[in-house]
Amino acid sequence: MRINYDHLAAEYARHRRVHPEVLKDLVAAGHIKSSSRVLEAGCGTGNYLLALRESAGCTCCGIDPSEGMLEKARSRSASARFVQGQAERLDFPPDSFDLVFSVDVIHHVRDRQAYFSEARRVLSAGGRFCTVTDSEWIIRHRRPLTAYFPETAAVELGRYPPVPDLLALLARAGFQQIEARQVEFPYLLTDAQPYRDKAFSSLHLIPEEAFKKGIAHLEQDLAQGPIASVSYYVLLWGTKCDEHEYGDVGGEDLDSLQRNAAVLRDGFPYEQFRRSTNGTVEPVASDELAKQQAEVREIESGFVPFVKAVRAAIETNSVENVMGELRREVRALKSPKAR
Ligand SMILES: C[S@@+](CC[C@H](N)C(=O)[O-])C[C@H]1O[C@@H](n2cnc3c(N)ncnc32)[C@H](O)[C@@H]1O
């Protein structure tokens, strides 16, 4: 069953707020300045886009297929442009934005590969892309949602794409410097109204009996006092680098080159997303790992010669020597005659 956001717009606008840690990471890792051009795909009622506009003064554009959600967004501020559209087909010329992002949208997008490719196309060189979503671990640990409405877990696991699949799609779309970061925001829940109003779409997807049971339980516990809650998200980042950019790589970029080298060698930087902020480690099944590594090998075969040289250095040298090889390659790229 697909959610009709035109029907949900009023409850969404009334109850859903910005996650402060997501906003912080978007500004910092998105390198947002007042001159930045930002696109939010699936902007809904404009929560994140308007908060970014307010905190950084950047130029903001939001697209969403739901006119109901867009109407709410437009009624809040005229400082951002809100237009109807789908993530899979971004109606903008290349090099239009410095940051393209979406929050809690990717599970609604039918053709995710098309979205990621479109996002990369409309970004400028060096532009950043971010998908904010829920991992399997987050879905199982949501509090109060999963704690009071456990039936939502199966529904969500069925519709949210696994994080490793999204990372592989990002790489396949041509993004580099791929990383994942989990954030959390603890708070005290004092009011059951957002849950009574079903401001969380999964509450529309569980049986009415299960919903009523969860609400009764939540209200009973709230009668004893506020409920300790925590909101998690995982941010998946990628950068649009192009061949010309390699010519500008300096000493300070060697860290990121080393990370890329590790991506090529090991598959993906699993450690970054497997370890949550509270220290829990999510295991990655070995067949899943093998699939990811096969995909990396496929992607790798199309990489620019520089990255192939890095790969060769890793295969033939000890770890200590790899950085020396990298430095030589960087120097050679900066002055090709020295090669
Ligand atoms: C859970 S809401 C998130 C809204 C907003 N990003 C926020 O966090 O407040 C999901 C939004 O995704 C939009 N959406 C659904 N399918 C989409 C698609 N194919 N492309 C872009 N947005 C889509 C919905 O209309 C809805 O506004």
The ligand as a MOL file (V3000), in Angstrom:
LIG
                    3D

  0  0  0     0  0            999 V3000
M  V30 BEGIN CTAB
M  V30 COUNTS 27 29 0 0 0
M  V30 BEGIN ATOM
M  V30 1 C 8.2450 11.0890 5.3760 0
M  V30 2 S 7.9930 12.4390 4.2830 0 CHG=1
M  V30 3 C 9.4890 13.3730 4.4980 0
M  V30 4 C 9.3310 14.8480 4.2260 0
M  V30 5 C 10.5500 15.7230 4.5600 0
M  V30 6 N 11.7300 15.2630 3.8780 0
M  V30 7 C 10.8040 15.7420 6.0490 0
M  V30 8 O 11.6840 14.9950 6.5150 0
M  V30 9 O 10.1230 16.4600 6.7550 0 CHG=-1
M  V30 10 C 8.2330 11.6680 2.7120 0
M  V30 11 C 8.0520 12.6100 1.5340 0
M  V30 12 O 8.5320 11.9600 0.3420 0
M  V30 13 C 7.7150 12.3580 -0.7300 0
M  V30 14 N 7.8920 11.4160 -1.8540 0
M  V30 15 C 7.2570 10.2480 -2.1060 0
M  V30 16 N 7.7000 9.7030 -3.2500 0
M  V30 17 C 8.6510 10.5230 -3.7310 0
M  V30 18 C 9.4820 10.5330 -4.9040 0
M  V30 19 N 9.4310 9.5400 -5.8040 0
M  V30 20 N 10.3200 11.5660 -5.1000 0
M  V30 21 C 10.4000 12.5770 -4.1980 0
M  V30 22 N 9.6410 12.6290 -3.0800 0
M  V30 23 C 8.7750 11.6230 -2.8480 0
M  V30 24 C 6.3220 12.3760 -0.1070 0
M  V30 25 O 5.3850 13.1030 -0.8820 0
M  V30 26 C 6.6090 13.0070 1.2560 0
M  V30 27 O 6.4790 14.4010 1.2400 0
M  V30 END ATOM
M  V30 BEGIN BOND
M  V30 1 1 1 2
M  V30 2 1 2 3
M  V30 3 1 2 10
M  V30 4 1 3 4
M  V30 5 1 4 5
M  V30 6 1 5 6
M  V30 7 1 5 7
M  V30 8 2 7 8
M  V30 9 1 7 9
M  V30 10 1 10 11
M  V30 11 1 11 12
M  V30 12 1 11 26
M  V30 13 1 12 13
M  V30 14 1 13 14
M  V30 15 1 13 24
M  V30 16 1 14 15
M  V30 17 1 14 23
M  V30 18 2 15 16
M  V30 19 1 16 17
M  V30 20 1 17 18
M  V30 21 2 17 23
M  V30 22 1 18 19
M  V30 23 2 18 20
M  V30 24 1 20 21
M  V30 25 2 21 22
M  V30 26 1 22 23
M  V30 27 1 24 25
M  V30 28 1 24 26
M  V30 29 1 26 27
M  V30 END BOND
M  V30 END CTAB
M  END
